[in-house]
Amino acid sequence: MKLIPCPICGERAEIEFTYGGQAGLTRPADPAATTEAEWGAFLYARENPKGMHRERWRHIHGCGQFFNLTRDTVTDRFIP
């Protein structure tokens, strides 16, 4: 079982959380002026690195907090 460090509740079991995808994405400033290709790239194109990766998580069965974490995709461990 993977333990995820919630900034409010401390370490909890992975089953209490929902993965929110890659952290740090910026929504297009003017979606109406965004081309279909640009919008598709924003929605679906994500990094899949080997090593350190910033991710968005939500503690749904706890405090409900959204937060970002860095996870090493090689070892599957979280870096606080």
mmCIF file of the N, C-alpha and C atoms, coordinates in Angstrom:
data_MODEL
# 
_entry.id   MODEL 
# 
loop_
_atom_site.group_PDB 
_atom_site.id 
_atom_site.type_symbol 
_atom_site.label_atom_id 
_atom_site.label_alt_id 
_atom_site.label_comp_id 
_atom_site.label_asym_id 
_atom_site.label_entity_id 
_atom_site.label_seq_id 
_atom_site.pdbx_PDB_ins_code 
_atom_site.Cartn_x 
_atom_site.Cartn_y 
_atom_site.Cartn_z 
_atom_site.occupancy 
_atom_site.B_iso_or_equiv 
_atom_site.pdbx_formal_charge 
_atom_site.auth_seq_id 
_atom_site.auth_comp_id 
_atom_site.auth_asym_id 
_atom_site.auth_atom_id 
_atom_site.pdbx_PDB_model_num 
ATOM 1   N N  . MET A 1 1  ? 0.842   -1.174 0.000   1.00 0.00 ? 1  MET A N  1 
ATOM 2   C CA . MET A 1 1  ? 0.000   0.000  0.000   1.00 0.00 ? 1  MET A CA 1 
ATOM 3   C C  . MET A 1 1  ? 0.890   1.241  0.000   1.00 0.00 ? 1  MET A C  1 
ATOM 4   N N  . LYS A 1 2  ? 0.524   2.186  -0.866  1.00 0.00 ? 2  LYS A N  1 
ATOM 5   C CA . LYS A 1 2  ? 1.257   3.437  -0.967  1.00 0.00 ? 2  LYS A CA 1 
ATOM 6   C C  . LYS A 1 2  ? 0.688   4.430  0.040   1.00 0.00 ? 2  LYS A C  1 
ATOM 7   N N  . LEU A 1 3  ? 1.561   5.147  0.734   1.00 0.00 ? 3  LEU A N  1 
ATOM 8   C CA . LEU A 1 3  ? 1.151   6.203  1.650   1.00 0.00 ? 3  LEU A CA 1 
ATOM 9   C C  . LEU A 1 3  ? 1.415   7.552  1.000   1.00 0.00 ? 3  LEU A C  1 
ATOM 10  N N  . ILE A 1 4  ? 0.421   8.417  1.038   1.00 0.00 ? 4  ILE A N  1 
ATOM 11  C CA . ILE A 1 4  ? 0.531   9.744  0.438   1.00 0.00 ? 4  ILE A CA 1 
ATOM 12  C C  . ILE A 1 4  ? 0.517   10.775 1.558   1.00 0.00 ? 4  ILE A C  1 
ATOM 13  N N  . PRO A 1 5  ? 1.496   11.701 1.563   1.00 0.00 ? 5  PRO A N  1 
ATOM 14  C CA . PRO A 1 5  ? 1.563   12.703 2.631   1.00 0.00 ? 5  PRO A CA 1 
ATOM 15  C C  . PRO A 1 5  ? 0.627   13.884 2.379   1.00 0.00 ? 5  PRO A C  1 
ATOM 16  N N  . CYS A 1 6  ? -0.503  13.907 3.057   1.00 0.00 ? 6  CYS A N  1 
ATOM 17  C CA . CYS A 1 6  ? -1.434  15.042 2.976   1.00 0.00 ? 6  CYS A CA 1 
ATOM 18  C C  . CYS A 1 6  ? -0.871  16.173 3.837   1.00 0.00 ? 6  CYS A C  1 
ATOM 19  N N  . PRO A 1 7  ? -0.855  17.412 3.341   1.00 0.00 ? 7  PRO A N  1 
ATOM 20  C CA . PRO A 1 7  ? -0.308  18.517 4.141   1.00 0.00 ? 7  PRO A CA 1 
ATOM 21  C C  . PRO A 1 7  ? -1.149  18.848 5.376   1.00 0.00 ? 7  PRO A C  1 
ATOM 22  N N  . ILE A 1 8  ? -2.410  18.433 5.404   1.00 0.00 ? 8  ILE A N  1 
ATOM 23  C CA . ILE A 1 8  ? -3.284  18.705 6.540   1.00 0.00 ? 8  ILE A CA 1 
ATOM 24  C C  . ILE A 1 8  ? -3.350  17.508 7.495   1.00 0.00 ? 8  ILE A C  1 
ATOM 25  N N  . CYS A 1 9  ? -3.555  16.308 6.954   1.00 0.00 ? 9  CYS A N  1 
ATOM 26  C CA . CYS A 1 9  ? -3.830  15.112 7.769   1.00 0.00 ? 9  CYS A CA 1 
ATOM 27  C C  . CYS A 1 9  ? -2.623  14.217 8.001   1.00 0.00 ? 9  CYS A C  1 
ATOM 28  N N  . GLY A 1 10 ? -1.517  14.456 7.316   1.00 0.00 ? 10 GLY A N  1 
ATOM 29  C CA . GLY A 1 10 ? -0.350  13.584 7.422   1.00 0.00 ? 10 GLY A CA 1 
ATOM 30  C C  . GLY A 1 10 ? -0.458  12.414 6.451   1.00 0.00 ? 10 GLY A C  1 
ATOM 31  N N  . GLU A 1 11 ? 0.376   11.402 6.638   1.00 0.00 ? 11 GLU A N  1 
ATOM 32  C CA . GLU A 1 11 ? 0.387   10.257 5.721   1.00 0.00 ? 11 GLU A CA 1 
ATOM 33  C C  . GLU A 1 11 ? -0.882  9.439  5.859   1.00 0.00 ? 11 GLU A C  1 
ATOM 34  N N  . ARG A 1 12 ? -1.484  9.134  4.710   1.00 0.00 ? 12 ARG A N  1 
ATOM 35  C CA . ARG A 1 12 ? -2.696  8.327  4.662   1.00 0.00 ? 12 ARG A CA 1 
ATOM 36  C C  . ARG A 1 12 ? -2.585  7.349  3.494   1.00 0.00 ? 12 ARG A C  1 
ATOM 37  N N  . ALA A 1 13 ? -3.428  6.333  3.504   1.00 0.00 ? 13 ALA A N  1 
ATOM 38  C CA . ALA A 1 13 ? -3.437  5.315  2.453   1.00 0.00 ? 13 ALA A CA 1 
ATOM 39  C C  . ALA A 1 13 ? -3.875  5.912  1.118   1.00 0.00 ? 13 ALA A C  1 
ATOM 40  N N  . GLU A 1 14 ? -3.300  5.390  0.051   1.00 0.00 ? 14 GLU A N  1 
ATOM 41  C CA . GLU A 1 14 ? -3.574  5.875  -1.305  1.00 0.00 ? 14 GLU A CA 1 
ATOM 42  C C  . GLU A 1 14 ? -5.069  5.853  -1.641  1.00 0.00 ? 14 GLU A C  1 
ATOM 43  N N  . ILE A 1 15 ? -5.803  4.914  -1.105  1.00 0.00 ? 15 ILE A N  1 
ATOM 44  C CA . ILE A 1 15 ? -7.226  4.762  -1.409  1.00 0.00 ? 15 ILE A CA 1 
ATOM 45  C C  . ILE A 1 15 ? -8.055  5.976  -0.989  1.00 0.00 ? 15 ILE A C  1 
ATOM 46  N N  . GLU A 1 16 ? -7.523  6.818  -0.103  1.00 0.00 ? 16 GLU A N  1 
ATOM 47  C CA . GLU A 1 16 ? -8.231  8.017  0.349   1.00 0.00 ? 16 GLU A CA 1 
ATOM 48  C C  . GLU A 1 16 ? -8.087  9.189  -0.625  1.00 0.00 ? 16 GLU A C  1 
ATOM 49  N N  . PHE A 1 17 ? -7.280  9.046  -1.668  1.00 0.00 ? 17 PHE A N  1 
ATOM 50  C CA . PHE A 1 17 ? -6.936  10.162 -2.551  1.00 0.00 ? 17 PHE A CA 1 
ATOM 51  C C  . PHE A 1 17 ? -7.406  9.938  -3.981  1.00 0.00 ? 17 PHE A C  1 
ATOM 52  N N  . THR A 1 18 ? -7.530  11.033 -4.701  1.00 0.00 ? 18 THR A N  1 
ATOM 53  C CA . THR A 1 18 ? -7.789  11.003 -6.136  1.00 0.00 ? 18 THR A CA 1 
ATOM 54  C C  . THR A 1 18 ? -6.652  11.728 -6.837  1.00 0.00 ? 18 THR A C  1 
ATOM 55  N N  . TYR A 1 19 ? -6.140  11.108 -7.904  1.00 0.00 ? 19 TYR A N  1 
ATOM 56  C CA . TYR A 1 19 ? -5.069  11.697 -8.707  1.00 0.00 ? 19 TYR A CA 1 
ATOM 57  C C  . TYR A 1 19 ? -5.675  12.767 -9.597  1.00 0.00 ? 19 TYR A C  1 
ATOM 58  N N  . GLY A 1 20 ? -5.055  13.928 -9.624  1.00 0.00 ? 20 GLY A N  1 
ATOM 59  C CA . GLY A 1 20 ? -5.576  15.048 -10.399 1.00 0.00 ? 20 GLY A CA 1 
ATOM 60  C C  . GLY A 1 20 ? -4.778  15.379 -11.638 1.00 0.00 ? 20 GLY A C  1 
ATOM 61  N N  . GLY A 1 21 ? -3.757  14.582 -11.950 1.00 0.00 ? 21 GLY A N  1 
ATOM 62  C CA . GLY A 1 21 ? -2.981  14.819 -13.155 1.00 0.00 ? 21 GLY A CA 1 
ATOM 63  C C  . GLY A 1 21 ? -1.718  15.623 -12.900 1.00 0.00 ? 21 GLY A C  1 
ATOM 64  N N  . GLN A 1 22 ? -1.126  16.057 -13.989 1.00 0.00 ? 22 GLN A N  1 
ATOM 65  C CA . GLN A 1 22 ? 0.124   16.813 -13.951 1.00 0.00 ? 22 GLN A CA 1 
ATOM 66  C C  . GLN A 1 22 ? -0.114  18.172 -13.310 1.00 0.00 ? 22 GLN A C  1 
ATOM 67  N N  . ALA A 1 23 ? 0.733   18.567 -12.386 1.00 0.00 ? 23 ALA A N  1 
ATOM 68  C CA . ALA A 1 23 ? 0.613   19.858 -11.707 1.00 0.00 ? 23 ALA A CA 1 
ATOM 69  C C  . ALA A 1 23 ? 1.258   20.960 -12.537 1.00 0.00 ? 23 ALA A C  1 
ATOM 70  N N  . GLY A 1 24 ? 0.796   22.173 -12.319 1.00 0.00 ? 24 GLY A N  1 
ATOM 71  C CA . GLY A 1 24 ? 1.429   23.341 -12.919 1.00 0.00 ? 24 GLY A CA 1 
ATOM 72  C C  . GLY A 1 24 ? 0.972   23.678 -14.324 1.00 0.00 ? 24 GLY A C  1 
ATOM 73  N N  . LEU A 1 25 ? -0.124  23.086 -14.789 1.00 0.00 ? 25 LEU A N  1 
ATOM 74  C CA . LEU A 1 25 ? -0.619  23.424 -16.124 1.00 0.00 ? 25 LEU A CA 1 
ATOM 75  C C  . LEU A 1 25 ? -1.363  24.749 -16.069 1.00 0.00 ? 25 LEU A C  1 
ATOM 76  N N  . THR A 1 26 ? -1.203  25.551 -17.112 1.00 0.00 ? 26 THR A N  1 
ATOM 77  C CA . THR A 1 26 ? -1.865  26.852 -17.180 1.00 0.00 ? 26 THR A CA 1 
ATOM 78  C C  . THR A 1 26 ? -2.935  26.813 -18.259 1.00 0.00 ? 26 THR A C  1 
ATOM 79  N N  . ARG A 1 27 ? -4.155  27.094 -17.874 1.00 0.00 ? 27 ARG A N  1 
ATOM 80  C CA . ARG A 1 27 ? -5.278  27.110 -18.811 1.00 0.00 ? 27 ARG A CA 1 
ATOM 81  C C  . ARG A 1 27 ? -5.080  28.254 -19.798 1.00 0.00 ? 27 ARG A C  1 
ATOM 82  N N  . PRO A 1 28 ? -5.458  28.071 -21.070 1.00 0.00 ? 28 PRO A N  1 
ATOM 83  C CA . PRO A 1 28 ? -5.327  29.170 -22.036 1.00 0.00 ? 28 PRO A CA 1 
ATOM 84  C C  . PRO A 1 28 ? -6.071  30.416 -21.557 1.00 0.00 ? 28 PRO A C  1 
ATOM 85  N N  . ALA A 1 29 ? -5.451  31.578 -21.744 1.00 0.00 ? 29 ALA A N  1 
ATOM 86  C CA . ALA A 1 29 ? -6.016  32.837 -21.261 1.00 0.00 ? 29 ALA A CA 1 
ATOM 87  C C  . ALA A 1 29 ? -7.364  33.154 -21.902 1.00 0.00 ? 29 ALA A C  1 
ATOM 88  N N  . ASP A 1 30 ? -7.490  32.884 -23.196 1.00 0.00 ? 30 ASP A N  1 
ATOM 89  C CA . ASP A 1 30 ? -8.741  33.157 -23.912 1.00 0.00 ? 30 ASP A CA 1 
ATOM 90  C C  . ASP A 1 30 ? -9.172  31.883 -24.643 1.00 0.00 ? 30 ASP A C  1 
ATOM 91  N N  . PRO A 1 31 ? -9.946  31.018 -23.986 1.00 0.00 ? 31 PRO A N  1 
ATOM 92  C CA . PRO A 1 31 ? -10.339 29.753 -24.618 1.00 0.00 ? 31 PRO A CA 1 
ATOM 93  C C  . PRO A 1 31 ? -11.075 29.931 -25.947 1.00 0.00 ? 31 PRO A C  1 
ATOM 94  N N  . ALA A 1 32 ? -11.827 31.025 -26.096 1.00 0.00 ? 32 ALA A N  1 
ATOM 95  C CA . ALA A 1 32 ? -12.562 31.254 -27.339 1.00 0.00 ? 32 ALA A CA 1 
ATOM 96  C C  . ALA A 1 32 ? -11.619 31.512 -28.513 1.00 0.00 ? 32 ALA A C  1 
ATOM 97  N N  . ALA A 1 33 ? -10.437 32.037 -28.232 1.00 0.00 ? 33 ALA A N  1 
ATOM 98  C CA . ALA A 1 33 ? -9.472  32.336 -29.290 1.00 0.00 ? 33 ALA A CA 1 
ATOM 99  C C  . ALA A 1 33 ? -8.479  31.201 -29.506 1.00 0.00 ? 33 ALA A C  1 
ATOM 100 N N  . THR A 1 34 ? -8.631  30.123 -28.767 1.00 0.00 ? 34 THR A N  1 
ATOM 101 C CA . THR A 1 34 ? -7.710  28.989 -28.856 1.00 0.00 ? 34 THR A CA 1 
ATOM 102 C C  . THR A 1 34 ? -8.142  28.063 -29.977 1.00 0.00 ? 34 THR A C  1 
ATOM 103 N N  . THR A 1 35 ? -7.190  27.642 -30.804 1.00 0.00 ? 35 THR A N  1 
ATOM 104 C CA . THR A 1 35 ? -7.514  26.722 -31.898 1.00 0.00 ? 35 THR A CA 1 
ATOM 105 C C  . THR A 1 35 ? -7.832  25.335 -31.341 1.00 0.00 ? 35 THR A C  1 
ATOM 106 N N  . GLU A 1 36 ? -8.463  24.504 -32.162 1.00 0.00 ? 36 GLU A N  1 
ATOM 107 C CA . GLU A 1 36 ? -8.789  23.153 -31.736 1.00 0.00 ? 36 GLU A CA 1 
ATOM 108 C C  . GLU A 1 36 ? -7.523  22.362 -31.394 1.00 0.00 ? 36 GLU A C  1 
ATOM 109 N N  . ALA A 1 37 ? -6.463  22.551 -32.170 1.00 0.00 ? 37 ALA A N  1 
ATOM 110 C CA . ALA A 1 37 ? -5.206  21.842 -31.917 1.00 0.00 ? 37 ALA A CA 1 
ATOM 111 C C  . ALA A 1 37 ? -4.589  22.287 -30.586 1.00 0.00 ? 37 ALA A C  1 
ATOM 112 N N  . GLU A 1 38 ? -4.606  23.601 -30.311 1.00 0.00 ? 38 GLU A N  1 
ATOM 113 C CA . GLU A 1 38 ? -4.074  24.108 -29.046 1.00 0.00 ? 38 GLU A CA 1 
ATOM 114 C C  . GLU A 1 38 ? -4.907  23.621 -27.861 1.00 0.00 ? 38 GLU A C  1 
ATOM 115 N N  . TRP A 1 39 ? -6.236  23.620 -28.034 1.00 0.00 ? 39 TRP A N  1 
ATOM 116 C CA . TRP A 1 39 ? -7.111  23.173 -26.955 1.00 0.00 ? 39 TRP A CA 1 
ATOM 117 C C  . TRP A 1 39 ? -6.916  21.677 -26.707 1.00 0.00 ? 39 TRP A C  1 
ATOM 118 N N  . GLY A 1 40 ? -6.808  20.900 -27.772 1.00 0.00 ? 40 GLY A N  1 
ATOM 119 C CA . GLY A 1 40 ? -6.552  19.468 -27.644 1.00 0.00 ? 40 GLY A CA 1 
ATOM 120 C C  . GLY A 1 40 ? -5.226  19.193 -26.957 1.00 0.00 ? 40 GLY A C  1 
ATOM 121 N N  . ALA A 1 41 ? -4.200  19.963 -27.283 1.00 0.00 ? 41 ALA A N  1 
ATOM 122 C CA . ALA A 1 41 ? -2.895  19.798 -26.637 1.00 0.00 ? 41 ALA A CA 1 
ATOM 123 C C  . ALA A 1 41 ? -2.986  20.120 -25.152 1.00 0.00 ? 41 ALA A C  1 
ATOM 124 N N  . PHE A 1 42 ? -3.750  21.168 -24.786 1.00 0.00 ? 42 PHE A N  1 
ATOM 125 C CA . PHE A 1 42 ? -3.919  21.508 -23.371 1.00 0.00 ? 42 PHE A CA 1 
ATOM 126 C C  . PHE A 1 42 ? -4.647  20.397 -22.622 1.00 0.00 ? 42 PHE A C  1 
ATOM 127 N N  . LEU A 1 43 ? -5.674  19.839 -23.220 1.00 0.00 ? 43 LEU A N  1 
ATOM 128 C CA . LEU A 1 43 ? -6.478  18.819 -22.548 1.00 0.00 ? 43 LEU A CA 1 
ATOM 129 C C  . LEU A 1 43 ? -5.796  17.466 -22.437 1.00 0.00 ? 43 LEU A C  1 
ATOM 130 N N  . TYR A 1 44 ? -5.055  17.066 -23.482 1.00 0.00 ? 44 TYR A N  1 
ATOM 131 C CA . TYR A 1 44 ? -4.584  15.683 -23.540 1.00 0.00 ? 44 TYR A CA 1 
ATOM 132 C C  . TYR A 1 44 ? -3.074  15.476 -23.526 1.00 0.00 ? 44 TYR A C  1 
ATOM 133 N N  . ALA A 1 45 ? -2.291  16.450 -23.937 1.00 0.00 ? 45 ALA A N  1 
ATOM 134 C CA . ALA A 1 45 ? -0.833  16.266 -24.002 1.00 0.00 ? 45 ALA A CA 1 
ATOM 135 C C  . ALA A 1 45 ? -0.231  16.451 -22.614 1.00 0.00 ? 45 ALA A C  1 
ATOM 136 N N  . ARG A 1 46 ? 0.355   15.394 -22.085 1.00 0.00 ? 46 ARG A N  1 
ATOM 137 C CA . ARG A 1 46 ? 0.970   15.446 -20.763 1.00 0.00 ? 46 ARG A CA 1 
ATOM 138 C C  . ARG A 1 46 ? 2.355   14.839 -20.816 1.00 0.00 ? 46 ARG A C  1 
ATOM 139 N N  . GLU A 1 47 ? 3.193   15.293 -19.896 1.00 0.00 ? 47 GLU A N  1 
ATOM 140 C CA . GLU A 1 47 ? 4.528   14.719 -19.776 1.00 0.00 ? 47 GLU A CA 1 
ATOM 141 C C  . GLU A 1 47 ? 4.416   13.348 -19.113 1.00 0.00 ? 47 GLU A C  1 
ATOM 142 N N  . ASN A 1 48 ? 5.305   12.459 -19.462 1.00 0.00 ? 48 ASN A N  1 
ATOM 143 C CA . ASN A 1 48 ? 5.361   11.147 -18.827 1.00 0.00 ? 48 ASN A CA 1 
ATOM 144 C C  . ASN A 1 48 ? 6.836   10.836 -18.552 1.00 0.00 ? 48 ASN A C  1 
ATOM 145 N N  . PRO A 1 49 ? 7.431   11.604 -17.630 1.00 0.00 ? 49 PRO A N  1 
ATOM 146 C CA . PRO A 1 49 ? 8.873   11.494 -17.432 1.00 0.00 ? 49 PRO A CA 1 
ATOM 147 C C  . PRO A 1 49 ? 9.275   10.272 -16.602 1.00 0.00 ? 49 PRO A C  1 
ATOM 148 N N  . LYS A 1 50 ? 10.492  9.888  -16.787 1.00 0.00 ? 50 LYS A N  1 
ATOM 149 C CA . LYS A 1 50 ? 11.094  8.887  -15.917 1.00 0.00 ? 50 LYS A CA 1 
ATOM 150 C C  . LYS A 1 50 ? 11.881  9.677  -14.884 1.00 0.00 ? 50 LYS A C  1 
ATOM 151 N N  . GLY A 1 51 ? 11.481  9.568  -13.629 1.00 0.00 ? 51 GLY A N  1 
ATOM 152 C CA . GLY A 1 51 ? 12.133  10.339 -12.568 1.00 0.00 ? 51 GLY A CA 1 
ATOM 153 C C  . GLY A 1 51 ? 11.139  11.240 -11.874 1.00 0.00 ? 51 GLY A C  1 
ATOM 154 N N  . MET A 1 52 ? 11.564  12.428 -11.501 1.00 0.00 ? 52 MET A N  1 
ATOM 155 C CA . MET A 1 52 ? 10.741  13.353 -10.728 1.00 0.00 ? 52 MET A CA 1 
ATOM 156 C C  . MET A 1 52 ? 9.614   13.945 -11.584 1.00 0.00 ? 52 MET A C  1 
ATOM 157 N N  . HIS A 1 53 ? 8.414   13.985 -10.993 1.00 0.00 ? 53 HIS A N  1 
ATOM 158 C CA . HIS A 1 53 ? 7.234   14.467 -11.710 1.00 0.00 ? 53 HIS A CA 1 
ATOM 159 C C  . HIS A 1 53 ? 6.313   15.173 -10.720 1.00 0.00 ? 53 HIS A C  1 
ATOM 160 N N  . ARG A 1 54 ? 5.881   16.397 -11.059 1.00 0.00 ? 54 ARG A N  1 
ATOM 161 C CA . ARG A 1 54 ? 4.952   17.154 -10.198 1.00 0.00 ? 54 ARG A CA 1 
ATOM 162 C C  . ARG A 1 54 ? 3.526   16.715 -10.509 1.00 0.00 ? 54 ARG A C  1 
ATOM 163 N N  . GLU A 1 55 ? 2.770   16.390 -9.454  1.00 0.00 ? 55 GLU A N  1 
ATOM 164 C CA . GLU A 1 55 ? 1.412   15.880 -9.614  1.00 0.00 ? 55 GLU A CA 1 
ATOM 165 C C  . GLU A 1 55 ? 0.432   16.615 -8.704  1.00 0.00 ? 55 GLU A C  1 
ATOM 166 N N  . ARG A 1 56 ? -0.828  16.602 -9.104  1.00 0.00 ? 56 ARG A N  1 
ATOM 167 C CA . ARG A 1 56 ? -1.924  17.216 -8.342  1.00 0.00 ? 56 ARG A CA 1 
ATOM 168 C C  . ARG A 1 56 ? -2.736  16.095 -7.699  1.00 0.00 ? 56 ARG A C  1 
ATOM 169 N N  . TRP A 1 57 ? -3.031  16.208 -6.409  1.00 0.00 ? 57 TRP A N  1 
ATOM 170 C CA . TRP A 1 57 ? -3.784  15.206 -5.673  1.00 0.00 ? 57 TRP A CA 1 
ATOM 171 C C  . TRP A 1 57 ? -4.890  15.881 -4.869  1.00 0.00 ? 57 TRP A C  1 
ATOM 172 N N  . ARG A 1 58 ? -5.932  15.096 -4.520  1.00 0.00 ? 58 ARG A N  1 
ATOM 173 C CA . ARG A 1 58 ? -6.990  15.584 -3.634  1.00 0.00 ? 58 ARG A CA 1 
ATOM 174 C C  . ARG A 1 58 ? -7.299  14.512 -2.598  1.00 0.00 ? 58 ARG A C  1 
ATOM 175 N N  . HIS A 1 59 ? -7.368  14.928 -1.350  1.00 0.00 ? 59 HIS A N  1 
ATOM 176 C CA . HIS A 1 59 ? -7.672  14.012 -0.253  1.00 0.00 ? 59 HIS A CA 1 
ATOM 177 C C  . HIS A 1 59 ? -9.200  13.932 -0.118  1.00 0.00 ? 59 HIS A C  1 
ATOM 178 N N  . ILE A 1 60 ? -9.832  13.118 -0.965  1.00 0.00 ? 60 ILE A N  1 
ATOM 179 C CA . ILE A 1 60 ? -11.293 13.087 -1.027  1.00 0.00 ? 60 ILE A CA 1 
ATOM 180 C C  . ILE A 1 60 ? -11.947 12.448 0.189   1.00 0.00 ? 60 ILE A C  1 
ATOM 181 N N  . HIS A 1 61 ? -11.298 11.451 0.800   1.00 0.00 ? 61 HIS A N  1 
ATOM 182 C CA . HIS A 1 61 ? -11.876 10.790 1.973   1.00 0.00 ? 61 HIS A CA 1 
ATOM 183 C C  . HIS A 1 61 ? -11.217 11.288 3.257   1.00 0.00 ? 61 HIS A C  1 
ATOM 184 N N  . GLY A 1 62 ? -10.925 12.565 3.278   1.00 0.00 ? 62 GLY A N  1 
ATOM 185 C CA . GLY A 1 62 ? -10.292 13.183 4.438   1.00 0.00 ? 62 GLY A CA 1 
ATOM 186 C C  . GLY A 1 62 ? -10.690 14.645 4.466   1.00 0.00 ? 62 GLY A C  1 
ATOM 187 N N  . CYS A 1 63 ? -9.699  15.513 4.407   1.00 0.00 ? 63 CYS A N  1 
ATOM 188 C CA . CYS A 1 63 ? -9.933  16.949 4.533   1.00 0.00 ? 63 CYS A CA 1 
ATOM 189 C C  . CYS A 1 63 ? -10.456 17.608 3.248   1.00 0.00 ? 63 CYS A C  1 
ATOM 190 N N  . GLY A 1 64 ? -10.387 16.915 2.111   1.00 0.00 ? 64 GLY A N  1 
ATOM 191 C CA . GLY A 1 64 ? -10.852 17.481 0.849   1.00 0.00 ? 64 GLY A CA 1 
ATOM 192 C C  . GLY A 1 64 ? -9.856  18.410 0.182   1.00 0.00 ? 64 GLY A C  1 
ATOM 193 N N  . GLN A 1 65 ? -8.694  18.574 0.761   1.00 0.00 ? 65 GLN A N  1 
ATOM 194 C CA . GLN A 1 65 ? -7.665  19.501 0.282   1.00 0.00 ? 65 GLN A CA 1 
ATOM 195 C C  . GLN A 1 65 ? -7.077  19.069 -1.060  1.00 0.00 ? 65 GLN A C  1 
ATOM 196 N N  . PHE A 1 66 ? -6.894  20.028 -1.979  1.00 0.00 ? 66 PHE A N  1 
ATOM 197 C CA . PHE A 1 66 ? -6.105  19.833 -3.196  1.00 0.00 ? 66 PHE A CA 1 
ATOM 198 C C  . PHE A 1 66 ? -4.676  20.227 -2.876  1.00 0.00 ? 66 PHE A C  1 
ATOM 199 N N  . PHE A 1 67 ? -3.694  19.504 -3.388  1.00 0.00 ? 67 PHE A N  1 
ATOM 200 C CA . PHE A 1 67 ? -2.297  19.855 -3.160  1.00 0.00 ? 67 PHE A CA 1 
ATOM 201 C C  . PHE A 1 67 ? -1.418  19.224 -4.236  1.00 0.00 ? 67 PHE A C  1 
ATOM 202 N N  . ASN A 1 68 ? -0.205  19.780 -4.366  1.00 0.00 ? 68 ASN A N  1 
ATOM 203 C CA . ASN A 1 68 ? 0.768   19.274 -5.325  1.00 0.00 ? 68 ASN A CA 1 
ATOM 204 C C  . ASN A 1 68 ? 1.858   18.503 -4.593  1.00 0.00 ? 68 ASN A C  1 
ATOM 205 N N  . LEU A 1 69 ? 2.327   17.437 -5.228  1.00 0.00 ? 69 LEU A N  1 
ATOM 206 C CA . LEU A 1 69 ? 3.429   16.638 -4.700  1.00 0.00 ? 69 LEU A CA 1 
ATOM 207 C C  . LEU A 1 69 ? 4.390   16.307 -5.822  1.00 0.00 ? 69 LEU A C  1 
ATOM 208 N N  . THR A 1 70 ? 5.618   16.017 -5.461  1.00 0.00 ? 70 THR A N  1 
ATOM 209 C CA . THR A 1 70 ? 6.583   15.498 -6.412  1.00 0.00 ? 70 THR A CA 1 
ATOM 210 C C  . THR A 1 70 ? 6.718   14.007 -6.149  1.00 0.00 ? 70 THR A C  1 
ATOM 211 N N  . ARG A 1 71 ? 6.600   13.217 -7.232  1.00 0.00 ? 71 ARG A N  1 
ATOM 212 C CA . ARG A 1 71 ? 6.726   11.767 -7.104  1.00 0.00 ? 71 ARG A CA 1 
ATOM 213 C C  . ARG A 1 71 ? 7.828   11.284 -8.036  1.00 0.00 ? 71 ARG A C  1 
ATOM 214 N N  . ASP A 1 72 ? 8.652   10.385 -7.536  1.00 0.00 ? 72 ASP A N  1 
ATOM 215 C CA . ASP A 1 72 ? 9.678   9.752  -8.357  1.00 0.00 ? 72 ASP A CA 1 
ATOM 216 C C  . ASP A 1 72 ? 9.003   8.584  -9.068  1.00 0.00 ? 72 ASP A C  1 
ATOM 217 N N  . THR A 1 73 ? 8.844   8.671  -10.381 1.00 0.00 ? 73 THR A N  1 
ATOM 218 C CA . THR A 1 73 ? 8.131   7.636  -11.126 1.00 0.00 ? 73 THR A CA 1 
ATOM 219 C C  . THR A 1 73 ? 8.914   6.339  -11.235 1.00 0.00 ? 73 THR A C  1 
ATOM 220 N N  . VAL A 1 74 ? 10.189  6.354  -10.923 1.00 0.00 ? 74 VAL A N  1 
ATOM 221 C CA . VAL A 1 74 ? 10.992  5.133  -10.951 1.00 0.00 ? 74 VAL A CA 1 
ATOM 222 C C  . VAL A 1 74 ? 10.739  4.307  -9.683  1.00 0.00 ? 74 VAL A C  1 
ATOM 223 N N  . THR A 1 75 ? 10.778  4.959  -8.534  1.00 0.00 ? 75 THR A N  1 
ATOM 224 C CA . THR A 1 75 ? 10.598  4.255  -7.251  1.00 0.00 ? 75 THR A CA 1 
ATOM 225 C C  . THR A 1 75 ? 9.156   4.344  -6.742  1.00 0.00 ? 75 THR A C  1 
ATOM 226 N N  . ASP A 1 76 ? 8.326   5.210  -7.345  1.00 0.00 ? 76 ASP A N  1 
ATOM 227 C CA . ASP A 1 76 ? 6.933   5.447  -6.951  1.00 0.00 ? 76 ASP A CA 1 
ATOM 228 C C  . ASP A 1 76 ? 6.839   6.003  -5.533  1.00 0.00 ? 76 ASP A C  1 
ATOM 229 N N  . ARG A 1 77 ? 7.834   6.771  -5.134  1.00 0.00 ? 77 ARG A N  1 
ATOM 230 C CA . ARG A 1 77 ? 7.850   7.394  -3.796  1.00 0.00 ? 77 ARG A CA 1 
ATOM 231 C C  . ARG A 1 77 ? 7.640   8.891  -3.923  1.00 0.00 ? 77 ARG A C  1 
ATOM 232 N N  . PHE A 1 78 ? 6.986   9.447  -2.917  1.00 0.00 ? 78 PHE A N  1 
ATOM 233 C CA . PHE A 1 78 ? 6.708   10.876 -2.881  1.00 0.00 ? 78 PHE A CA 1 
ATOM 234 C C  . PHE A 1 78 ? 7.844   11.617 -2.176  1.00 0.00 ? 78 PHE A C  1 
ATOM 235 N N  . ILE A 1 79 ? 8.195   12.774 -2.712  1.00 0.00 ? 79 ILE A N  1 
ATOM 236 C CA . ILE A 1 79 ? 9.226   13.626 -2.138  1.00 0.00 ? 79 ILE A CA 1 
ATOM 237 C C  . ILE A 1 79 ? 8.505   14.822 -1.513  1.00 0.00 ? 79 ILE A C  1 
ATOM 238 N N  . PRO A 1 80 ? 8.574   14.988 -0.193  1.00 0.00 ? 80 PRO A N  1 
ATOM 239 C CA . PRO A 1 80 ? 7.850   16.103 0.451   1.00 0.00 ? 80 PRO A CA 1 
ATOM 240 C C  . PRO A 1 80 ? 8.412   17.465 0.075   1.00 0.00 ? 80 PRO A C  1 
# 
